Amino acid sequence: MDRRTERKIGIKDVSKEAGVALSTVSHVLNGTAPISAEVRIKVLEAARRLGYLAKRQQKGAIASLSTIYLAVPPGNLPHNDINLVSWTLLTALSRECERRGIKIVAHNGSPELNAAEILAGAKAVNAEGIILVYDDNPKLLRPLAASNYAIVLLNGEDPTMSVDTVAPANRYAARLATQWLLSRGHRRILHLTWRGRSTIMRRLDGFHDAYMEQNLPLDLGRTIYADGYEPDHAREALRSFISRHGGLDGHTAVFCAADNLAIGALSELQAQGFQIPGDIAVVGFDGVAPGDLTVPSLTTVRVPLDSLAVATLKALEQRLSISGHDHPTQRIELGCRLIERDSAASNLLR
């Protein structure tokens, strides 16, 4: 179209396209009054078709969210001081929603998340979108993705790319930590992990990536599987390894897939008489434990949990306001950084 004859689209056009009053369009776009989910969707779809939402969002003037439905596996709820990651992440999400005037309604259903229950709960509270945390089970994701709701999986991974996801760059960050240990002279490194979700598996992938990048044999790095992510699980796994091998079997560093494991590793290694970092360096992953919680203080990969919460809401808003259900899903990964402290402070001279 010739720019000289191009007509500027406004809310009157959206009102006509959606078949609703001008004031209704204004309330939906500005979040100034409660509007039914059906009418809200009708207005947003009309505004999207006309290209009006894209212009409004570019100006930071779109308010497409008023209520979100939050589904977290009960086992991942922060019920004790071990679940520091969950506590920090959900607190950050709650704080960001409060800042934006968005209401969060938490799912309260079966011990195992159920798609039908989640969708019914979201409908009952007129939620515009659903945030699913951690649970990347395909049996759960498939029916959720097939619904008409905007859905974002937070701190999880969808291998089918059927829903939008926001997560730390687990593979890259684990490679970064392992590369750092290799650069300081370590060659035989233990990776202490557990058989968890796909995001934990990506950390194992990153551990291997660092060895391959240096053209080092993968068997220099050995993986130890704990029964879970709690400190006691780490202590048990290391105690068993040391007993079987009569020591550390030549390993000079342990890279833990979570800070909780690293805390347990520090405790067990010191109980076995090893000096840290003199005999063995210890590195964690998450960055939620206070620096002075452990002795020595823990070197760790810091995950940007606050930024993950902000990015999740932005992804949900984008899906609602611009992308629509037919737009390709997106995977957003945020970078992490290594925090150097005393538990891996010295270079290894070999």
VEXFIFI-435778 format. One line per 4 residues: number of its first residue (from 1); their letters; for each residue x, y, z of C-alpha. Coordinates in steps of 0.2 Angstrom, whole numbers, plus 5000, padded with zeros to 4 digits. Each point is the difference from the previous one (the first is absolute). Layout:
residues N
NUM = a = X:Y:Z | ...
This chain:
residues 350
1 = mdrr = 5000:5000:5000 | 5006:5018:4996 | 5006:5008:5016 | 4991:5016:4995
5 = terk = 4983:4991:5000 | 5003:4988:5015 | 4987:5003:5013 | 5005:5000:5019
9 = igik = 4991:4986:5009 | 4993:5005:5017 | 4989:4993:5013 | 4984:5005:4991
13 = dvsk = 5005:4987:4986 | 5003:4987:5014 | 4983:5004:5007 | 4992:4997:4983
17 = eagv = 5010:4985:4996 | 4996:4992:5017 | 4982:5005:5000 | 5001:5008:5017
21 = alst = 4999:5017:5008 | 5014:5012:4999 | 5001:5001:5019 | 5002:4981:5000
25 = vshv = 5015:5000:4989 | 5008:5013:5011 | 4997:4990:5016 | 5007:4984:4992
29 = lngt = 5016:5009:4994 | 5003:5010:5015 | 4994:4988:5013 | 4989:5013:5008
33 = apis = 4984:4989:5003 | 4996:4982:5002 | 4995:4993:4983 | 4994:4982:4997
37 = aevr = 5013:4988:4992 | 4990:4998:4985 | 4998:5018:4996 | 5019:5003:5004
41 = ikvl = 5005:4987:4988 | 4989:5007:4987 | 5007:5017:5002 | 5018:4994:5000
45 = eaar = 4998:4990:4984 | 4992:5014:4991 | 5014:5012:5005 | 5013:4987:4995
49 = rlgy = 4992:4998:4983 | 5001:5018:4997 | 5018:5002:5006 | 4994:5011:5014
53 = lakr = 5007:4990:5014 | 5018:5000:4993 | 5000:5019:4999 | 4993:5001:5018
57 = qqkg = 5013:4988:5007 | 5014:5008:4992 | 4995:5016:5010 | 4999:4990:5016
61 = aias = 4981:5004:5001 | 4992:4983:5000 | 4992:4991:5015 | 4995:4983:4994
65 = lsti = 5001:4991:5017 | 4989:5002:5015 | 5000:4983:5007 | 5011:4985:4998
69 = ylav = 4999:4982:5006 | 5015:4993:5007 | 5003:4981:5001 | 5015:4993:5009
73 = ppgn = 5003:4981:5004 | 4996:4998:5019 | 5017:4992:5003 | 5009:5016:4993
77 = lphn = 4990:5012:5012 | 5012:5009:5012 | 4995:4991:5016 | 5017:5000:5008
81 = dinl = 5017:5008:5000 | 5007:4988:4987 | 4988:5006:4986 | 5009:5017:4999
85 = vswt = 4999:5000:4981 | 4981:4998:5000 | 4998:5013:5014 | 5011:5013:4991
89 = llta = 4992:4997:4983 | 4982:5000:5006 | 5003:5015:5011 | 5008:5009:4985
93 = lsre = 4985:4996:4989 | 4988:5006:5014 | 5009:5016:5002 | 5000:5004:4982
97 = cerr = 4981:4996:4998 | 4997:5011:5015 | 5010:5014:4992 | 4990:4999:4984
101 = giki = 4983:4998:5009 | 4998:4982:4993 | 4990:4988:5011 | 5008:4982:5003
105 = vahn = 4988:4986:5004 | 5009:4984:5005 | 4995:4983:4994 | 4994:4988:5014
109 = gspe = 4996:4983:4994 | 5007:4982:4999 | 5017:4996:5007 | 5005:4998:4981
113 = lnaa = 4996:5014:4989 | 4985:4996:4988 | 4996:5010:4984 | 4981:4999:5002
117 = eila = 5001:5006:5018 | 5012:5014:4995 | 4989:5006:4985 | 4984:4999:5011
121 = gaka = 5009:5010:5014 | 5006:5013:4987 | 4982:5002:4993 | 4992:5001:5017
125 = vnae = 5010:5016:5004 | 5000:5008:4983 | 5018:4999:4998 | 5008:5006:4984
129 = giil = 5015:4989:5000 | 5008:4985:5009 | 5017:4999:5007 | 5006:4983:5003
133 = vydd = 5016:4998:5011 | 5012:4985:4998 | 4989:4987:4993 | 5005:4995:4983
137 = npkl = 4991:4984:4999 | 4994:4998:4982 | 4984:4992:5006 | 4996:5016:5009
141 = lrpl = 5006:5012:4987 | 4991:4993:4985 | 4982:5003:5006 | 5005:5017:5007
145 = aasn = 5008:5005:4983 | 4984:4995:4991 | 4989:5011:5011 | 4996:5018:4996
149 = yaiv = 5010:5007:5014 | 5017:5009:4999 | 5012:4989:5009 | 5018:5003:5005
153 = llng = 5011:4986:5008 | 5012:5008:5013 | 5016:4992:5004 | 4996:4985:4990
157 = edpt = 5003:4993:4982 | 4988:4994:4987 | 5008:4989:4987 | 4985:5001:4989
161 = msvd = 5000:5019:5000 | 4981:5000:5002 | 5000:5014:5014 | 5011:5015:5003
165 = tvap = 5014:4997:5012 | 5011:5011:5011 | 5015:4992:5009 | 5019:5003:5004
169 = anry = 5012:4995:4987 | 5004:4984:5010 | 5011:4992:4987 | 5011:5015:4996
173 = aarl = 5001:5004:5019 | 5006:4983:5004 | 5013:5000:4986 | 5006:5017:5007
177 = atqw = 5003:4993:5017 | 5009:4985:4994 | 5010:5010:4988 | 5005:5011:5014
181 = llsr = 5006:4985:5010 | 5009:4993:4985 | 5009:5017:4998 | 5007:4999:5017
185 = ghrr = 5008:4983:4997 | 4987:4988:5006 | 4998:4985:4988 | 4991:4987:5010
189 = ilhl = 4984:5008:5006 | 4985:4991:5008 | 4983:5006:4995 | 4988:4997:5014
193 = twrg = 4982:5001:4995 | 4983:4990:5001 | 4988:4992:4987 | 4989:5016:4999
197 = rsti = 4991:5009:4987 | 5006:5004:4983 | 5008:5017:5006 | 5011:4990:5012
201 = mrrl = 5005:4989:4985 | 5005:5015:4991 | 5013:5004:5013 | 5008:4983:4998
205 = dgfh = 5000:5004:4981 | 5010:5016:5004 | 5012:4990:5011 | 5004:4989:4985
209 = daym = 5000:5014:4988 | 5015:5008:5009 | 5010:4985:4998 | 4997:4998:4982
213 = eqnl = 5004:5018:4997 | 5017:4997:5007 | 5002:4984:4991 | 5001:4990:5016
217 = pldl = 4994:4983:5003 | 4983:5000:5007 | 5004:4986:5012 | 5011:5012:5010
221 = grti = 4984:5008:5006 | 4990:4987:5010 | 4981:5002:5005 | 4994:4995:5017
225 = yadg = 4981:4999:5002 | 4993:5004:5017 | 4982:4994:5005 | 4994:5018:5000
229 = yepd = 5005:5019:5001 | 5001:5001:5019 | 5016:5002:5009 | 4998:4983:5009
233 = hare = 4999:4992:4982 | 5017:5008:4996 | 5008:4994:5016 | 4994:4982:4997
237 = alrs = 5005:5000:4982 | 5018:5006:5004 | 5002:4989:5015 | 4996:4985:4989
241 = fisr = 5012:5006:4986 | 5014:5003:5012 | 4997:4983:5008 | 5000:4990:4984
245 = hggl = 5016:5009:4993 | 5009:5002:5016 | 5001:5019:4998 | 4996:5012:4986
249 = dght = 5008:4989:4986 | 5011:5014:4994 | 4986:5013:4998 | 5004:5018:5005
253 = avfc = 4983:5009:4998 | 4982:4996:5002 | 4987:5010:4990 | 4983:4999:5008
257 = aadn = 4984:5002:4990 | 4992:5010:5014 | 5006:5010:5015 | 4991:4988:5012
261 = laig = 5011:4986:4993 | 5015:5011:5002 | 4996:5003:5018 | 4999:4982:5004
265 = alse = 5016:4997:4990 | 5009:5012:5010 | 4994:4992:5016 | 5004:4982:4996
269 = lqaq = 5017:5004:4992 | 5006:5010:5015 | 4993:4986:5012 | 5011:4988:4990
273 = gfqi = 5015:5011:5003 | 5002:5008:4983 | 5006:5018:4999 | 4990:5012:4989
277 = pgdi = 5006:5006:4988 | 5017:4993:5004 | 4996:4982:4997 | 4984:5003:4990
281 = avvg = 4990:5015:4993 | 4981:5001:5001 | 4989:5010:4989 | 4981:5001:5001
285 = fdgv = 4986:5005:4989 | 4985:5012:5004 | 5008:5014:5009 | 4986:5001:5013
289 = apgd = 5010:4996:5016 | 5007:5015:5009 | 5019:5001:4997 | 5004:4998:5019
293 = ltvp = 4988:4985:5002 | 5014:4988:4997 | 5018:4998:5006 | 5009:5003:4989
297 = sltt = 4989:5011:4990 | 4992:4992:4985 | 5006:5003:4982 | 4984:4998:4990
301 = vrvp = 4991:5004:4984 | 4987:5014:5003 | 4983:4998:4991 | 4991:5016:4997
305 = ldsl = 4984:4995:5009 | 4993:5018:5001 | 5002:5002:4982 | 4992:4983:4996
309 = avat = 4984:5006:5008 | 5000:5017:4990 | 5003:4991:4984 | 4986:4987:5003
313 = lkal = 4987:5014:5002 | 5007:5009:4985 | 4998:4984:4990 | 4983:4997:5006
317 = eqrl = 4995:5018:4995 | 5008:4998:4983 | 4990:4984:4997 | 4984:5009:5005
321 = sisg = 5002:5016:4991 | 5011:4998:4985 | 5004:4982:4996 | 4983:4991:5001
325 = hdhp = 4998:4981:5001 | 5006:4997:4982 | 5017:5008:5002 | 5015:4989:5002
329 = tqri = 5004:4996:5018 | 5016:5007:5007 | 5013:4994:5012 | 5008:5014:5011
333 = elgc = 5017:4996:5009 | 5008:5012:5011 | 5019:5000:5003 | 5008:4996:5017
337 = rlie = 5016:5005:5007 | 5014:4992:5011 | 5002:5007:5018 | 5018:4996:5005
341 = rdsa = 5002:4997:5019 | 5011:4990:5011 | 4995:4982:4997 | 5009:5000:4983
345 = asnl = 5012:5015:5003 | 5017:4993:4996 | 5007:4994:4983 | 5005:4982:4999
349 = lr = 5019:4998:4996 | 5003:4983:4992
